[in-house]
Every structure is written in C-alpha cells, then in structure tokens.
Amino acid sequence: MLGVADDLGPLIKDYVVIVDKSTVPVGTADKVIARIKAGTKKAFDVVSNPEFLREGFAVTDFMKPDRIVVGLSSKAAEAVMTEVYEPLCVKAAS
C-alpha cells in the first residue's frame, strides 16, 4: 500500500480525495499522507472508508448499504464523500 502512496504524489494535478477502502491498522493514514506529501505540493485528502460486505452479497451491500463509515478530517473531503454516497442513501419519506 505504501508503494502506491509513493506513486500517487507525482500524479496529483488538482485537489483529490484518496479513499482507503480497507480496514487497516491505526496510523496507516498518517503514513500514506506522509508518503504522498513527499511527492506533491498539491492539495489532497486521505479518507478511510472500510467495507462492510457480506460474502455473496457484495454488490447488494455496496448498492444498498446498511451503514456508511467514513473517517476524514476536512470539509472538502466530507463534501466529496457525501456526493459519492448520496445516490446510495435511502431518503426517509416525509
């Protein structure tokens, strides 16, 4: 994973949100951020978005999640992740 972080820095041209979709050890995001920062001066955010997919139901669980967990640290990243997940969220009837 850290090798990928090394490769990402030079590819960033504009603000981007990088999403870690795995359950990883505490402190991994800090390591990823440091490695990407070493390769770019552009703005970016790294967010943690672990998966809760059941075997045999991955597509259904992704398309109709019973929960969405996102770890982030900026309003910009929050706006991006809200836009990504909004179509998948069931709106409560008024």
N, C-alpha and C positions, 0 to 999 in steps of 0.2 A: 504494500500500500504506500509506503513512503517513497518508493521509486516512482510511482505515479505522481505523487506530490511534487517531486523534483522536476518531472516533465511538464507539469501544468503551468508553472510560473511563466516561462517564456511565451506560452500560447495565449495568455490573457491580454486582450487589447482594450476591453471596456469592463466596467463593473460586471461581476459574475458571482453567482452563488454556487458553491461546490457542495454537493449533498453526499454525505456518508450514509449509505443505506444499510449499514451493518451494525450489529451490536458489538462494540469494540471496548477495550479496556479504558478506564478513566485516564485522561491525559492524552489520548490519541489525537484529538482535535488540535490541541496545542502543538503537538509535533508536526502535524500536517500543515498547520498555519505557518509555522517557522520555516518549513522546507519550501513552501510556495513563496513566501516573502523573500526568500533568498534569490528567487528567480524573476521577480517582477516588482515594479513600483506602482502598478495599477491597483485600484481598489477591488477587494473581493471579500466574501464572507464564506466561512465553512459552517455548515449546519449538520447536526446529527438527526437522522430520521430512521430509527430502527424499524425493521419489518416485523409484522405480526401475521405471518401467513401460515395457514394450516396445510399440511401435505394433502394434495389432491384438490385443494380449493384456492390455490394461489391467485388465480385470475379473479375469481369472485371476491376473495378477501381484499384484493387490491382495488377493484372497481367499487365495492360497497364496504368500506372499512367500518368496523365497529368502534375503532378508536384511531386517532392520529396523534402521534407523539413527535414533536419537533423540538430540538434543543438549538437555540440560536441566541445571538447577542446583539442584534441590531434591528432597527425598524425597517431598514431596506430589505434585509433578508426575510423578515416577517411578511412584508408586502409580497415578495416573490413567492414564498411558500403558500401564502393564502391564495394567491392567484392560481397556483398549481393545483391545490386541493379543492378549491371552491366547487368545481363541477362535480366532484365526487361526494360532496357532503349533501345529505338529505336535508332539505329545508322543512322545518316544522310548519304545519298548517296553522294559519292564523285564525 
